[in-house]
Structures are given as structure tokens and as C-alpha cells.
Amino acid sequence: MLPWILLLVAGLLEVVWATALKASDGFRHTGYAALTVVAAAGSFWLLGLAMRHLPLGTAYAVWVGIGAVGAVIFGIIWFGDPATFLRLLAIGLILLGVALLKVAG
């Protein structure tokens, strides 16, 4: 169970660094830029730990899926990105794919 928890936290940190990267405005805002670097390092480190016990393809796909879905959601909420039907459908399909990989894994 611990590898999955590490993977979840790694994925959430991916959302943090992606959001902070956007907020940094091309690394012009140093606080957000620093958060980007720290969160990215933590995300990669935890992903590596999780991969000790999880299949590569499953771990990487779940990590990317958490990051992608989280980034889309935060983009919609914080940055006013469009919340179109197709974007929301894509989020649902990513979540379905991640769930299937977890079950198959």
C-alpha cells in the first residue's frame, strides 16, 4: 500500500509544480519559481521510490494522470482555462485509464 501512497503524493506534487510554474510567469516570480523546483524534485523523488515496487508503465501513467487531471482542474479554477465538454470528457477518460491500470497492476 505504501508505494501507492507515495505515488499519490508524487502526483499531487506534480500538480503543485505545474501550477506554480504557471503562476511564476516564466520564472519571473521567485517564490513560485522556488516552489516549482522544490515540488518537482519531491515529485520525482517520490515517483522513484514508488517505482521500486510498482511496474514502470503503471506508476508512470498514474503519476502523469494525476498531474494532468489536477493541472486541468487547477487551470480551470485558478487561471480561467475553459471548462468545455470535451476537456471534461478527457479528464474522465484519463481517470478511467488510471483506474484500469491500478486494477490491472
C-alpha positions as semicolon CSV with decimal commas, in nm:
position;residue;x (nm);y (nm);z (nm)
1;M;0,000;0,000;0,000
2;L;0,289;0,238;0,076
3;P;0,408;0,256;-0,288
4;W;0,060;0,371;-0,394
5;I;0,056;0,638;-0,123
6;L;0,400;0,759;-0,236
7;L;0,274;0,765;-0,593
8;L;-0,036;0,964;-0,495
9;V;0,173;1,223;-0,312
10;A;0,416;1,236;-0,607
11;G;0,124;1,302;-0,840
12;L;-0,014;1,574;-0,615
13;L;0,328;1,738;-0,605
14;E;0,326;1,729;-0,984
15;V;0,007;1,934;-0,973
16;V;0,176;2,176;-0,733
17;W;0,482;2,228;-0,951
18;A;0,280;2,264;-1,271
19;T;0,051;2,519;-1,109
20;A;0,342;2,706;-0,951
21;L;0,523;2,706;-1,285
22;K;0,225;2,878;-1,448
23;A;0,199;3,123;-1,157
24;S;0,572;3,200;-1,179
25;D;0,512;3,366;-1,516
26;G;0,821;3,218;-1,678
27;F;1,019;3,213;-1,351
28;R;0,976;3,589;-1,306
29;H;0,816;3,546;-0,963
30;T;1,086;3,389;-0,749
31;G;0,857;3,247;-0,479
32;Y;0,655;3,048;-0,730
33;A;0,973;2,956;-0,918
34;A;1,126;2,815;-0,598
35;L;0,806;2,624;-0,522
36;T;0,819;2,480;-0,874
37;V;1,171;2,347;-0,826
38;V;1,110;2,206;-0,477
39;A;0,780;2,041;-0,569
40;A;0,925;1,895;-0,891
41;A;1,222;1,748;-0,703
42;G;0,992;1,597;-0,440
43;S;0,759;1,461;-0,705
44;F;1,039;1,289;-0,896
45;W;1,194;1,153;-0,578
46;L;0,867;1,001;-0,454
47;L;0,793;0,863;-0,801
48;G;1,131;0,691;-0,796
49;L;1,059;0,540;-0,455
50;A;0,719;0,415;-0,569
51;M;0,875;0,261;-0,882
52;R;1,083;0,030;-0,664
53;H;0,766;-0,173;-0,609
54;L;0,527;-0,081;-0,892
55;P;0,550;-0,162;-1,263
56;L;0,711;0,119;-1,463
57;G;0,421;0,171;-1,703
58;T;0,158;0,170;-1,432
59;A;0,347;0,400;-1,196
60;Y;0,435;0,649;-1,467
61;A;0,087;0,654;-1,619
62;V;-0,080;0,703;-1,281
63;W;0,168;0,982;-1,193
64;V;0,108;1,159;-1,523
65;G;-0,268;1,105;-1,494
66;I;-0,285;1,264;-1,150
67;G;-0,074;1,553;-1,272
68;A;-0,269;1,605;-1,592
69;V;-0,612;1,592;-1,430
70;G;-0,500;1,810;-1,141
71;A;-0,340;2,064;-1,373
72;V;-0,655;2,088;-1,585
73;I;-0,872;2,133;-1,275
74;F;-0,644;2,399;-1,124
75;G;-0,618;2,570;-1,463
76;I;-0,996;2,593;-1,478
77;I;-1,035;2,713;-1,118
78;W;-0,736;2,948;-1,076
79;F;-0,641;3,060;-1,425
80;G;-0,978;3,071;-1,601
81;D;-0,895;2,797;-1,851
82;P;-1,201;2,681;-2,048
83;A;-1,414;2,403;-1,898
84;T;-1,557;2,267;-2,222
85;F;-1,740;1,939;-2,254
86;L;-1,450;1,782;-2,443
87;R;-1,194;1,886;-2,181
88;L;-1,409;1,742;-1,903
89;L;-1,464;1,425;-2,104
90;A;-1,087;1,396;-2,149
91;I;-1,041;1,421;-1,772
92;G;-1,294;1,142;-1,726
93;L;-1,114;0,923;-1,978
94;I;-0,779;0,982;-1,809
95;L;-0,930;0,888;-1,473
96;L;-1,082;0,575;-1,626
97;G;-0,746;0,478;-1,774
98;V;-0,567;0,532;-1,443
99;A;-0,828;0,324;-1,259
100;L;-0,793;0,041;-1,512
101;L;-0,414;0,044;-1,476
102;K;-0,449;0,024;-1,097
103;V;-0,685;-0,273;-1,126
104;A;-0,467;-0,445;-1,383
105;G;-0,147;-0,368;-1,195
